[in-house]
């Protein structure tokens, strides 16, 4: 490796330090990067993601179509000559097109070889058509925060349903072969960006730049480093009994969930419990946290004596003292950015504390006091926030269900009875049942551009 290449690698290690590899692993699988790359621990794509996606029929189909398409593009001249001079079928050229991919596509019900396609470029057109029809089946493999259209375009050959365009794409691919990720075909303008699948942080940043856009939420593509996690693990290991206490007024439940899910189960399993001190005015997401952690959760909802005064901090401090003196808890992970808790920490000099704060909520005074007394603190914001997407989704669903229950109370039988009364129409029981089945069961939601919802009866 040249000195310039070494310097580039060093720069990338610094720039993309602590990145995640979930997105690049999924893209690598779908575009057909060889399995041996996933199995190499020094390469970014993760073998666990490969195994997960290989069980997904939709993902398998896209992967093997991309493998075949790349193989054809890479060996177009040789395959074309064999087909033209020796009347070979593409299915009988395993030295150019992997038989394993052909076999897997067949097993998954996909056949891209049409009798009407007598030219090799016709096979590519058919592959492009199938990919275009099916790539959206893989949309749910990627998180909501990632612009799916940007990802989708990587798989769509420009004007790929015309044979002439497939030849143009082949020329672009062949001329820029060394720039393509692991030399697998994607739809882009090839340029020397190094390995674009080096990390999630690099790939997503470039992906948005290619669309004249900017990706700024780097917490979605990075995780806390080994130093931060190592200090947390040491704290847990050295404690006799560890409890997490959370001031729900001063903590984002989704950031805490992401942090807990980003820690090794070998250590979180040693934590005795999480105690949530909650106020009626905090996020409803706290009600769902226990579904997303294996640590036992005690959720204490604290009523207010005066509506403008919360009692959370007082109750938390009293409970920590109780846990220390009565329940032999010697180690506390305090999750709050409130500097008032320094009084609690300093009042229990024999207890061990680790503090988790948030960048935009924690002032310099608390951090200075913690540092001065050798108490380790870390930022919830530094952990991979993609781990909280499921909790966010469930919290939204829960609130929307509650909203709908309050807003919509419709009984079809009562509505039908009222309509019959108002119209003075008599129906037999049989007529009523047929009308009910034919029309009322077809009621649909109609949503306009402003988000307003109405009900419509679909007349047959």
N, C-alpha and C positions, 0 to 999 in steps of 0.2 A: 504494500500500500504506500502511495506517495505521501510526502510530507503535507501536501495540500489536503489530501484525503483525510489524513490523521487529524488535521486542524479542523476540518469540516465536521468530523465525527465528534470531536471534543466540544465544538460550539453547539451542536445539536443536543448533546447530553446535558449541557447547561441550560439551553433555551427551553427544552421540553422535559426538564427534570420533573419527576413525580407524576408524569402523565399516566392516564389509563390506556387500556388496549382493547376495550370492548368493541368500539366502532370499527377500528381497523381490522380486527379479527373477523367481524361479520362481513365487511366488504371483501376482505381477502378470500373468505370462503366462497362468497357468491360469484366473484369474477374468475374463480377456478385456480387459485394459487395452490400448488402441489401440497399434499399432506405432509411431506417430509419437512417443509418449511415450518409448519405448525409444530412438528415434533422436535425441532431444533430449539433448544432453550435460549439460544442467543438471538433468535429472530423474534420480532414483535408479535406476529399472530399467535394466539393462545390455543393450545390443543383442546382445552375444555370447551371453548366456543365451537371448534370444529365438530366435536362429538355431539354437542347439543344440536347444531344445525343439521348435522347429517341424519338426524331422526325426523327432520321436518321435510315432508314431501315437496312443498312449494320451494323451499330453499335448495333442495337437491336438484330439482328440475332446472332452476336458473343456473346453478353451478355447472352442471354438465353441459348445458347448452352453451355456456360461455367457454368451457374447455374446448368443445368441438369447434366453435366459431374461431377461437384463437388458433387452434391447430390448422384450420383451413387457411386462415390469413397468413400464418407463418410459413406454410408449405404450399401456397396456392399454385405456383408454377409446376411443382413436381406432381401434385395430385391432378392438376388439369391435364398435364401431358399423359399420365396414366389413363385417365378417363377418355382422352381423345384418341390416343394411338393404340391402346390395348383394350379399350372398351371396359375398363375396370369400373366397378361400383365403389362409391366412397366407403361402403360398408366392408369392402374387402381390402382395405389399405390400412391395417392396424399400425404399420410403421409410421404413418402420418397422422392418423386420427385414432385416439385411444379407444380400443374395443370396450374397455370397462365403462367409459362414458356412454357409448352407444347402447350397451347392454342395460345400464341403469336407467337410461331414458326410456327404453322399451318396457322395462319392468314398471316404470311409473306412468306408462300409457302415452308416451310422447314419441311421435314419428315425424321427423322433419324431411324425410326423403319422399318427394312426390314424383309420380311417374311423369308428370308434365315438366319436371325440372331436368332437362337434359344437359344444362350447363352447370358448372360448379358454382357460379355466382347465384344460380337459382336456389341452391341449398342454403346459402347464406341469407338470401331474402326470406326464406321460410323460417330459418332460425330467428332472424330479426323480428319477424311477425309474431312468433310464439313468445319471445322474450318481452316484446312490447305489450302483448296481451296479458302476460302472467307476472310481470315484475311487481305490480301493485299488490300481489298476494304476499309479498315480503315486507310490505310497509310496516306491519306491526312488530317486526323484528327490531325496529329502531325506535328510539325514544321520541316523544312528542316535541321536545325542544329542538330537535334536529330537522332542518328544512328537507322534507322528503323529496321534493322536486329536484333539489340539487343532487341528491344521491341517485335518484331515478335516471337522470340524464346520463350518468356514467355508463349505463347499460344500453342506451338507445343509440344505435348507429345513425348518424345524420342522413336523412332521406334514405334510410336503409331498406325500403321496399322497392327500390329501383336498382336493377342489376348494375347499371353504370356507376351508381353511387357506392356500391360495395367495392368496386375496383378502385375508386378514389380513396376509400377508407383503408383498403389494403396497402396502397402506396404510402399513405401517411404513416400507417403503423410500421411498415417495413423500414422506412427511412429513419424513424425515431425509435426503433426497437429498444435501445438501451435505456430510454427514459421511462418506459412503461413499467408499472409496478410488477416486479418479478416477471417481466416480459409478457404479462397477460393483457389482452386487449381491453381498453376502456375507451369511452368516447370523450376525448379531451384534446386540447392543443398540446402535443408533447413538448416538454421543455425540461431542462436540467434542474429538477427540484430535489435531487437525491431520492431517497426512498420515501415516497409520499405516504406510505403506510408505516412509517417509522413509529408513530404514536398517534393517539386520538387528538392530542393537542395540535400536532403538526397538520394532520390530515384535515380536521374540521376547519382550522384556520385557512388553509389553502383552498379548500372546497368553497368557502364563502368568498374568498378573494377572487376566484375564477368567475364568480357571478357579480363582481363589483359590489360585494357586500362585506360586512365585517362581523366576525364572531367575537363577542366580548365576555361571555359568561364562562370563563375558564374553569370555574369550579365544577362544571359539568364534564370536563375532560381531564381532570387532575385529581390527585389524592394526596393526603398528608404523607410526608416522607417517612423513611425508616427511622429517622432520629426521633420524630414526634411519637410515632407508634411504639418505638422501643422504650421511651420513657413511660408511656402509659402501661405497657406490659410489665416493666420492672416494678412500677407502683403496685400493680395488682398482685404480682408474685410475692412481693415483700410484705404484703398485708396479711394479717390473720383472718380478718373478716372485712370485706369491702362492700360498701353501699353507695349507690348513686343518689344524690338528693338534687331535685330540680325545682328552681323557682320559675314556674310556668309563665309568670308575668313578664319575665325578662329573657325568655328563650324562645327561639323558633322551633316548634316541634319537628319540622321536616329536616332541619339541619341536625338536630339531635338524633333522629332516626337514621339519617345517612351516616353519621359518625359511628353509631353503635353497629350498624350493619357492615361498616368498613373495617371493624376490628375482628381479629381472629377469634373463632369460637373457643379455641383452647384457653383463651383468657377471659372472655365475657362469661363463660360458663362458671367461672370462679367467683363472679359477683353475686352477692346474696340477694340483692333486690334493688329495684329502682323505686324511689318514693317521689311522687309528683305532688307538689303543693300548688294547687290550682285555684284561680279566682273565676267568678262567673263571667268576667268580661274577656277572658283569654280565648285563644283559638280552639275551635271544636276538634281540631286534629288530635288534641291530647287524649280524647276519648278512645281513639283507635290505636294509639301507640303500642299497646301490649300485643296487638295482633302481629306486629312486625319485629318482635324481639323474643328471644327465648328466655330472657331474664324475667323473673317474677316482678310484676308491677303492682304497686299500691297507689291508687289514685285518690288523693284527699282533696275534695272540693270545699273551699272555705267560704262561708257566708260572710257578708259584710254587716257589721253593726251600724256603721254610718256608710251611706252609699258612696261618699267621696273618699273613703279610707279603706285601703286593703290591709288585711291582716296576714298576708302570705309570709312576709319576711319574719314576723314574730313567731308564727307557728313552725316555720322551717327551723329557726334557731333553737326553739324549745325541743323539737323532735331530735335534732342532731345531738343535743346534750343528753337526752333520754337514751338514744341508741348507744352513745359512748359509755355512759355510766351504768346502764341497766342491761344492755343487750350485747356487751363485749365487742361492739364494732370499733375497730381501731383506725380504719381508713375510710375517708369520705372523698368521693368525686363530686365536687360542688359544681353544678351547672348553672351559672348566672353571671351576668356582667355588672351586677350592682355592687358598687364599692362599699355599701353599708355592711356587707357580709365580712369585711375585714375584722369587725368587732367580734364576730362569732369565731373566726379562725384564731385570732389572737387570744381569745378567752379559753381555748382548749389546746395549750401548748404540747400536751402529750399525744394528741390525736394527729394523724397524718392527713394532709389535704392535697388533692390535685384539683385544679380549677379549670373549667372549660368556659370560654367566653366567646363573644362575637365581635368582629372588627369594629362595626359601626355603633356598638352599644357600650363598649368598655373604655373608660377614660384612662388617662395616664397614671392617676393616683393609685388605683388598685394594682395595676401592673408593676408599678415601682415598688409598692409594698411587698408584693409577692416575690419579686426578684431579690429584694434586699434580704428577705428571710429564707431564701433558697427553696421557695415553693414553686413547683413546676406548673405552668399554665400553658394552654394551647387554644387555638381558635377552631371553633366548630366549622367555620367557613372554609378551612383548609382541606376538609375531607370531601371525598367524591360525592357530590350532591345528587348524582343520578340514582343513587340508592334509595332516594326518597320518593321517586316518581309514583310508585304503587300506592304509598300512603297518601300522597296528594290526590291521586285519582279517587281512592276510596272515600276520602274526606269530602271531596266535591260531590260524589254520588250521594253520600249520606245527606248532605245539606240540601241537595236538589230534590231528593225523595221527600224530605220533610216539607220543603216549600210546596211541592205538588200536592201533598196530602192536605196542606192548609188551603191551597188555592183551588183545588179541583175536588169536588165531592159530587160525583155524578153516578146515579143509579139508572141503568138502562130500562129496567122494568118500570120504575116510577115514571120515567120520561115517556115511555110507551103508553102507560095508563093515562097520563095527562093528555097526550096527543089524541087518544081515542075519545076521551071525554070532551075535549074542545071541538073535535070534528063531528061528534055524534055518530061515529062509525061503529057498527057492531061486527065483531069477528068471532068465529068459532075458535075453540082452543087450537084446532089443527091449523086454521088460517093464521092465527097469531104466531104459532111456533114457526111456520114457514116464513112469515114476514120477518120475524126476529132473526132467523138464520140467514135469510137472503140479504137483508139490508143492515140491521143493527150490528151484526157481527163484523160488518165491513167498515165500521166507523174508523176513520184515519185522522191522524194529526196533520194539520197543514201549517207550515211555518213560513211566514213571509220574510222579506229581506231585513225587516227591523227586529226580527226575533219574536214577534207576536205569534201566539199559537191559537189555533181554532180547531174545532172538530168538524169533519165533513162526512156525510153519509154517501157512500159510493153506490149510486143507482146502477143496477145491472140491466 
